[in-house]
Amino acid sequence: MSLFGEKKESYKDKKSLVIYFSRADENYAVGYIDKGNTEYIAEFVQEFTNADLFRVDPLVPYSKDYMTCIEEAKQRVGNAPIKESIPDISGYEVIYIMSPIYWGTYAPELETALKKLDFTGKTIRIVTTHEGSGLANVPNDVKRACKNANVLNDAIAIRGADCKNARSKVENWI
């Protein structure tokens, strides 16, 4: 229930897909990690919605070193080849789009993955992971990339250092 007695729509039982980019290795503010911060959130969403997961991976892996990775990612903006294209999304009602913040938006590989898809009639929910950027420009960029979709205004931003322990925050959001 909301403040005004309206029932919040439930997304738990809708056919859902999580499209996410996540990077392990050295991360800003959390050091070396075995699993990317965004991957934790993707797995929590999967747990609560039974969504299918699609991890967007770069064709050429990034360096394990954070600063080197940053330079590599800057060079990939607008041209970030990915290992595998996202399969047909026509059977999904809800698409969760998740990414760490890279210079005010989602990772370049996510842009590559999204631009060839038909989002007509889909509901889009957004999650970002960050260390101070919040949602940045991701909601506007997703609206631009996901033409003819209903991009919800309920996006959440989770600090990377908090992702491992964000299960209840994700559950409340779902």
ZIGIJO-V888650 format. One record per residue. N is the residue number from 1. RES is the residue in one small letter. PHI is phi in radians with two decimals (* if undefined). PSI is psi in whole degrees, -180 to 180 (* if undefined). Layout:
N|RES|PHI|PSI  N|RES|PHI|PSI
//
This chain:
1|m|*|141  2|s|-1.59|-179  3|l|-1.02|-32  4|f|-1.73|16  5|g|1.43|3  6|e|-1.36|142  7|k|-1.41|128  8|k|-1.24|136  9|e|-1.13|139  10|s|-1.66|134  11|y|-1.89|3  12|k|-1.13|-33  13|d|-1.83|11  14|k|-1.61|145  15|k|-1.13|116  16|s|-2.23|154  17|l|-2.31|133  18|v|-1.79|121  19|i|-1.91|119  20|y|-2.50|155  21|f|-2.07|137  22|s|-2.62|146  23|r|-2.31|130  24|a|-1.54|-151  25|d|1.20|-149  26|e|-1.33|124  27|n|-2.08|152  28|y|-1.06|131  29|a|1.25|-12  30|v|-2.08|-5  31|g|1.33|-154  32|y|-1.39|131  33|i|-2.30|149  34|d|-1.47|-23  35|k|-2.35|137  36|g|-1.13|149  37|n|-1.04|-43  38|t|-1.15|-29  39|e|-1.11|-37  40|y|-1.02|-45  41|i|-1.16|-42  42|a|-1.01|-42  43|e|-1.19|-35  44|f|-1.14|-45  45|v|-1.06|-43  46|q|-1.05|-43  47|e|-1.03|-41  48|f|-1.53|-17  49|t|-2.15|-9  50|n|1.06|29  51|a|-1.20|154  52|d|-1.41|149  53|l|-1.91|138  54|f|-2.32|111  55|r|-1.58|125  56|v|-1.52|118  57|d|-1.99|141  58|p|-1.17|146  59|l|-1.06|-42  60|v|-1.94|116  61|p|-1.03|150  62|y|-1.32|160  63|s|-1.08|151  64|k|-1.24|-27  65|d|-1.32|130  66|y|-1.06|-50  67|m|-1.13|-38  68|t|-1.15|-41  69|c|-1.02|-43  70|i|-1.02|-46  71|e|-1.13|-41  72|e|-1.10|-43  73|a|-1.15|-38  74|k|-1.02|-38  75|q|-1.27|-18  76|r|-1.64|-9  77|v|-1.00|126  78|g|1.49|-10  79|n|-2.72|75  80|a|-2.05|89  81|p|-1.07|145  82|i|-2.08|157  83|k|-1.10|-41  84|e|-2.55|136  85|s|-1.34|153  86|i|-1.22|132  87|p|-1.19|179  88|d|-0.88|129  89|i|-1.85|7  90|s|-1.06|-25  91|g|-1.49|1  92|y|-1.81|142  93|e|-1.57|-41  94|v|-2.12|133  95|i|-2.07|123  96|y|-1.67|126  97|i|-1.99|124  98|m|-2.35|139  99|s|-2.84|153  100|p|-1.25|161  101|i|-1.46|127  102|y|-2.13|108  103|w|0.90|46  104|g|1.53|5  105|t|-2.62|-168  106|y|-1.37|168  107|a|-1.06|145  108|p|-0.96|-35  109|e|-1.14|-32  110|l|-1.17|-39  111|e|-1.03|-45  112|t|-1.03|-44  113|a|-1.16|-37  114|l|-1.40|-30  115|k|-1.18|-15  116|k|-1.78|4  117|l|-1.71|152  118|d|-1.75|109  119|f|-1.70|12  120|t|-0.94|123  121|g|1.37|0  122|k|-1.47|150  123|t|-1.67|130  124|i|-2.00|132  125|r|-2.14|140  126|i|-2.06|140  127|v|-2.32|134  128|t|-2.09|151  129|t|-2.03|145  130|h|-2.84|174  131|e|-2.21|34  132|g|2.51|-8  133|s|-1.56|-11  134|g|1.06|-134  135|l|-1.46|-21  136|a|0.90|-136  137|n|-1.65|8  138|v|-0.99|-48  139|p|-0.98|-45  140|n|-1.15|-40  141|d|-1.19|-37  142|v|-1.18|-42  143|k|-1.04|-40  144|r|-1.19|-40  145|a|-1.34|-32  146|c|-1.82|66  147|k|-1.01|143  148|n|1.16|18  149|a|-1.80|160  150|n|-1.69|95  151|v|-1.50|112  152|l|-1.23|152  153|n|-1.60|21  154|d|-1.83|26  155|a|-0.99|150  156|i|-2.18|150  157|a|-2.11|129  158|i|-2.15|128  159|r|-1.06|132  160|g|-0.91|-42  161|a|-1.14|-17  162|d|-1.76|-5  163|c|-1.04|-42  164|k|-1.02|-30  165|n|-1.90|23  166|a|-1.71|14  167|r|-0.93|-50  168|s|-1.20|-34  169|k|-1.10|-43  170|v|-1.16|-43  171|e|-1.06|-43  172|n|-1.14|-36  173|w|-1.21|-41  174|i|-1.09|*
//
